[in-house]
Amino acid sequence: MSVNLPANCNLNQHEQLSFKMLKGKTILSPSPIGFWSKIYQEKIPDSKIIFQNESSEYSEILQYSILPFFTTNLTSLDSKWGHNLPDNRSVRPLKDEVAHQKFYACYLKHTKDRVQPLIEKLQDQWSKYDQK
C-alpha cells in the first residue's frame, strides 16, 4: 500500500511513510474496501478518512482536491477505481508490515483454465511493483 500525496505536503520529504505519520490527516478512500477499513481504524484512528462509494465521484473529487489517497500495486487493475487517478501526486510506500498483505488464489481444479488468466495478470502486476 502507498499514499499519494499532493506536492505541498510536508510528508513528501520522506521516501517511505508509516501509518503513524498519517495521524490527523484527512485522506480520501474508495468504499467498500474490505479489510483495509479495519486497518485504517486500528492504525490511524485519529485521521479522517472520507469514504466515497461511487467511482466517478471519487475520481472527480481527487482531480479537484489536494487530499491524499491510498493505492496498492493492484489499484491500476481495477477498472472502476484504478483509472483517471491524478498523476500530480508523489507516491510514498507505507513501511508498516500490515500495509503489505499476502493474497492467495484458491480455486477448484476444474476451474483452473478460467481463473489462470486472472492469476497471471495479478502476478504480472506484482512483478512490476517488485521491480521498482
C-alpha positions in Angstrom: 0.0 0.0 0.0 1.1 3.5 -0.8 -0.1 7.0 -0.1 -0.4 9.5 -2.9 0.5 13.0 -1.6 0.0 16.4 -3.1 3.1 18.4 -4.0 2.9 20.7 -1.0 2.6 18.0 1.7 5.3 18.0 4.3 5.4 14.2 4.2 7.0 14.3 0.8 10.4 14.7 2.4 10.2 11.0 3.4 10.9 8.2 0.9 8.6 5.9 2.9 5.8 6.6 5.3 4.2 4.8 8.2 0.6 4.8 9.4 1.7 6.7 12.5 3.0 9.5 10.2 -0.6 9.9 8.8 -2.0 10.7 12.2 -4.6 13.6 12.0 -4.5 13.7 8.2 -7.7 13.8 6.0 -7.5 11.1 3.4 -9.9 10.1 0.6 -10.7 6.4 0.1 -13.0 4.4 -2.0 -15.6 2.3 -0.3 -16.2 -0.6 0.3 -12.5 -1.7 0.7 -12.9 -4.8 2.8 -10.3 -5.5 5.5 -8.5 -2.2 4.7 -11.2 -0.3 6.6 -10.3 -2.2 9.8 -6.6 -1.5 9.3 -7.4 2.3 8.9 -9.5 2.2 12.1 -6.7 0.4 14.0 -3.6 2.1 12.6 -4.8 5.7 12.1 -7.8 6.2 14.3 -7.0 10.0 14.7 -7.2 10.5 10.9 -10.3 11.5 9.0 -10.9 9.0 6.2 -13.5 10.3 3.7 -15.1 7.2 2.1 -16.6 7.6 -1.3 -18.8 4.8 -2.7 -19.1 6.0 -6.3 -16.0 5.6 -8.5 -16.8 8.5 -10.8 -17.4 10.9 -7.9 -14.2 9.6 -6.2 -12.2 10.3 -9.3 -13.8 13.8 -9.7 -13.0 14.7 -6.1 -9.4 13.6 -6.5 -8.9 15.7 -9.6 -10.1 18.9 -7.9 -8.7 18.4 -4.4 -5.4 18.1 -2.6 -6.5 15.2 -0.5 -4.0 12.3 -0.2 -5.3 8.9 -1.2 -4.2 5.3 -0.9 -3.3 2.9 -3.7 -1.9 -0.6 -3.9 0.0 -2.4 -6.6 -3.3 -3.8 -7.8 -5.2 -0.5 -7.9 -4.4 0.0 -11.6 -6.1 -3.3 -12.4 -9.4 -2.1 -11.1 -11.4 -0.7 -14.0 -13.8 1.2 -11.7 -11.4 2.7 -9.1 -8.0 2.5 -10.7 -8.5 4.7 -13.7 -8.5 8.5 -14.0 -6.5 8.9 -10.8 -4.5 12.2 -10.7 -0.9 11.9 -11.8 0.3 15.0 -9.9 0.9 13.3 -6.6 4.0 11.8 -5.0 3.6 8.1 -4.3 5.1 7.1 -0.9 5.0 3.4 0.1 3.9 2.5 3.6 6.6 0.6 5.5 4.3 -0.9 8.2 4.1 -4.7 7.9 0.3 -4.6 7.9 0.4 -2.5 4.7 2.0 -5.5 2.9 -0.8 -8.1 2.6 -0.4 -11.6 1.2 -3.0 -12.9 -1.2 -3.7 -16.5 -2.2 -5.7 -17.9 -5.1 -7.9 -20.8 -4.2 -10.0 -22.5 -6.9 -11.4 -25.8 -7.9 -9.2 -27.9 -10.1 -11.9 -28.0 -12.8 -12.0 -24.1 -13.0 -8.2 -23.7 -13.4 -8.5 -22.7 -17.1 -11.0 -20.0 -16.2 -9.0 -18.4 -13.3 -5.5 -18.9 -14.6 -5.5 -15.7 -16.8 -6.6 -13.6 -13.8 -3.9 -15.2 -11.6 -1.3 -14.4 -14.3 -2.5 -10.8 -14.6 -2.1 -10.4 -10.8 1.3 -12.0 -10.8 2.4 -9.7 -13.6 1.2 -6.6 -11.7 3.1 -7.8 -8.5 6.3 -8.3 -10.5 6.1 -4.8 -12.0 5.8 -3.4 -8.4 8.6 -5.6 -7.1 11.0 -4.3 -9.8 10.6 -0.7 -8.6 
